[in-house]
Amino acid sequence: QVQLVESGGGLVQPGGSLRLSCAASGSIFSAYNMGWYRQAPGKQRELVADIRSGGLTNYADSVKGRFTISRDNGKNTVYLQMNSMKPEDTAVYYCNAHNVYVNYWGQGTQVTVSS
């Protein structure tokens, strides 16, 4: 069992930055692939970025060059650094941990990009 707690969401102006954190507990963090997803009102949840247990990363085209995912296995935490933010980045952001057997979600954190 893995528990995921996101933090760092909030209101930011267009062009600004935020860093999301997801603290994991309850299992061997380093063994899981970790990801950030988001869901805007009226839209399906979509992958933003993920990072494999070995460190390989993958990004949605809409955030490439602006967002960076990273993990600190010593702190059981995954991060999402978001720069040059746009109004269309507004969504609830969810942390995900998964392997071939299980799939865990955090409760989500709201990110709003508005002037």
ABEGO torsion letter per residue (X at the ends): XBBBBBBGBEBBBBGBBBBBBBBBBGBBAAABBBBBBBBBBGBBBBBABBBBAAGBBBBBAAABGABBBBBBAAAGBBBBBBBGBBAAABBBBBBBBBBAABBBBBAEBBBBBBX
